[in-house]
Amino acid sequence: MQHTPDTAYHYNVMRRAIDLIDSAGDPLSLETLAAEMGMSPAHFQRVFSRWVGVSPKRYQQYLTLGHAKALLADRFTTLEAAHEAGLSGSGRLHDLFLRWEAMSPGEFAKGGAGLTIYWGWFDSPFGLALVMGTDKGICGLGFAAEMGEDWAMQDLVTRWPKAEFAEDPMRLRPWVLAAFGAEEAELSHAPLYLIGAPFQIKVWEALLRIPSGHVTTYSEIAGSIGNPRAVRAVGTAVGRNPVSWLIPCHRALRKSGGLGGYHWGLPVKRALLAYESARIEA
């Protein structure tokens, strides 16, 4: 369970800061935030800057409830433009995914029968993460900070009811380190193995084309896969994405600038979007 020793701690500090920022309404000073966290201003600044690369003052701007609307105005990406630019553009964290594989419809219909899925818990920049994978790549990733460990485990296990599950974090660790960009990662990319229905996989493929720090809308995704009226079905498929963060469902927003839903809790979605915006700036 490694990313850096303090990643879970950093996320918990950030999570408490979200609550404070929301309840305050107006930007809080470094001194006020630090006092509420029980830290000195200098220590609080170091924690935030190490976690995301920008100051707490700047980061607050990315945590505000209006950040999604600002992203739609400034960093909206059409899927067609993203595709033309290629997957490995300079702004993309996940040019990890030039290698991924989808399960065939026939295999999917078997509910995971014949598959061995390995799992483990890992620290991540967004709290404790449950990661699952086959011999071919990561097939599941969920966050427990908002929903709890038991809920996260039950949620992923029930997606593939006939699979065999085996705890083996060391088998997954090299992929996980690469997926979260850990300094000690020895691999440049983490392979993905997408287990889903054909329509779901189309939607997830579209999500993989959205660059880090950018967003799109559910309706844009629907149009890009040739079903412009299927916005609700697209929303459902986005919500059923089993590999959060890596297949970036957090980058799908409502046309209105609303966050929409997020399977692992809206505070996590806000944290993911703010983290990516800050990393681009940093």
N, C-alpha and C positions, 0 to 999 in steps of 0.2 A: 504494500500500500504506500506507494511513494510518488510524489511529484517533487516537492521540496518539503522539509519537515514542517513548515508553518502554513502550508496552503489551506488546510481546513480551518485553522485559526484565522487566517486572513479573510476567508470567506465569511466566517461567523461575525467578524468585526464589521465587514461591509454590509452584511445582512441587517445588523442592528442599526447601522447608519441609514439604510433605506427607510426603516421605520421612523427614525428621528426626522429625516428630511421631509418625509410625507406629512408627519404630524405638525412640523413647523410651518410648512407652506412657503416660507421665504428661505433663501440661502443662509446657512449657518456658518459662523466663523470657525476657523481651525481650532481656536481655543475652546469654543463651546462644544464642538463635536468631540474633541479629545477629552474634555472633562466628563462628558456623558459616557464615553467609553472607558473611563477610569484610567486614562493614559496621559502622559505628558504630551504637549503639542508636537515636540520633536519626534517622540516615539511613534505617535499616530501618523505623522507625515511619512516616516520611514516605512511603516507597515503598508500604507497605501501605495506609496511610490514603488516599493519592491513588488507588490502584487500586480499592479497594472501599468506602472510607468509614468503616471501623471500625478499631480498634487490632488489632495482631497477637495480643494476648492474647485479645480477643473472637473474632477470626476463627478461632483454634485450635479453639474449641468447635464451629464449623461444619465443620471438617475431620476431626473424629474419626470413627472407624468407626461409632460409635453414632448419628451425626447423622440417618441415614435413619430409624431407629426413632423418634427424637424428632419428626421431621417427620410421620411417619404418625400419631403420637399427637396432635400439636398442630395440624397444617396439612393434614390429609387432606381432600380435596375429592371429593364425589361428582359425577359428570358432570352429573347432573340439576340439582343445586344450582348448579353453575357455569353451566349453560345459562340457568337462570332469572335469575341475576344479570346476565347479559349479558357480552359480550366485553370491554367497556371499563370494568370495575370499577377502583376507585382503586388496587388493589394490582397491577395488570397492567402489566408492561413492554410487552407486545406487543399493545397496542390498535392496533398497526400493521396488523393483519391483517383489517380490515373489508373489504379489497378483495383477493380472491384468486380464482383460477380453476383448475378441474381439467380435465385433458385428457379427452376422451371415450374410452370403452373402445375404439372403433375406431381412434382415433389412437394409443392406447397399444399396441395390438397390432402397429402398424407399426414398433415399435422405434426411434422417433425419425426415421423416414424423412421427408424434407422439412423437418425442423427445422434451424435454425442455432442452436447453443448457444455463447454467448460465455463466456469464462472468464478468471479472473485470480487472483493471490495477493494477500492483504491481511493486514496486522497486525490482530490482534483482542485483546480482553482475555484470550483463552485460547490465545494463541500464533498461529502462522501458520495462516491459513484459506484454503482453496480455495473460491471462489464461482463458480457457473455460473448463467447465466440466458438466457432467450429474450427476444424482443421484449415478451413479456407480463409477465415477472417472474422472480424468482429461482427456479430449479428445483433447485439443488444447493448444499450448503454442507457442507464437511467440515474436520476439524482434523488437522494434520500433526504435532503435538507428540509424540504417542506412536507413531504408525504410520509416519511418514515421508512426505515429499512424493511420491515415486514411487508408493507404495502408495495414497495418497489420490487422486492423479490417475487411476491405473488403475481404482480402485474406482468412481469416478463416471462415467468415460468408458464403461465396459463396461455401464452400466445402460441406455444409449441407443445401441446399437451401430450403428444406421444413420443417426444424426444427423451433421451437419457441425459441427466444432468450430473456433472461431476465438478466438485470444487477443485480448482487448479490455478490459482492466481499467478504462479510463476510461469506457466505456459503463456498466459495472456500479457504478462508484464511488458515485454518489449514493444508490443503493439500499443499498449496503453500509454507508455512513455512517449512514443512517437505521436500518438493522437493528441495529447495535451501539450506537445512541444516542450517537454522537459529537457533540461540542460544535459542530463545524463543519457538521453535517448541515443541508441546506437543505430536505429533505423531512420530513414528519411520519410517513411510513409507507413500508414497502418492500413492493411487490406480490409476491405469490407465484404461481407457476404449478406446480401439483401434477401430476407425471407418475407415474402408478401404476395398478395394477389397481383395479377398483371396491371390493373388500374393503379393500385397503390405504388407499385414500382415505377410507373410512369411519373407519378407525382414526386416521388423521392428523387428520381433522376433530375427533374426540373429544379428541385431544391439544391442539388449539388452544383448547379450552375450559378448560384448567387454568390458573388464575391464576399469575403469577410468585410464587415463594416457597412455593407449595403443591405437593402431590404427590397421586398417585392410585395405584391398583394395576392390574396387568394384568387381574385378574378383574373389577374395576369397569368397565374399558373394554369388556371382552367383554359384560358385561351391558347396558351403555349402548347398544351397537349391535345388541342383539337376539340375540346369540349367546353366552349365558352359559357354554356348555361349550367355547367356542373359545379358551380361554386361551392354549394353545400357538400357535395360528395368529395370535392378537393379538400375542404376543411376537415372532413372526417379522416381522409387519408393522411393529411398532414398530422393530425392528432394521433394517428396510429403508427407514426414513424417509430420504429423500435430502437433507433440508434441516434438519440438526441446529441446535440452539439456537432457530431460528425456529419450527419445529414441535417443541415441547419434549418430545422422547422421553426426555430425562433426568429428567423428572418422573414417570415410571412406575417403580414399585418392586414388589418382591414383597410379598405379604401379611405375610411373616415379618419385614419390615423390612430384608431383604437388598437390596442395590443392584440385583440382576439384572445383565444384561449391558449393554454400551455399545459401539456399533460403532467408536467412535474412541478407545477405551481408558478403563478405569474411573477412572484419575486425572483425566481430563477431566470425567467425569460428576460426580465429587465436587467438582471445582472449580466447575462450573456451579451445582450445588445450594448450595454454600457461598456463592458470589458473590451469588446471588439472596436468600438468607437475610440476608446482611449488608447488601445494598442496601435491603431492607425496613426493617431496624433503623435504618440510617443516614438 
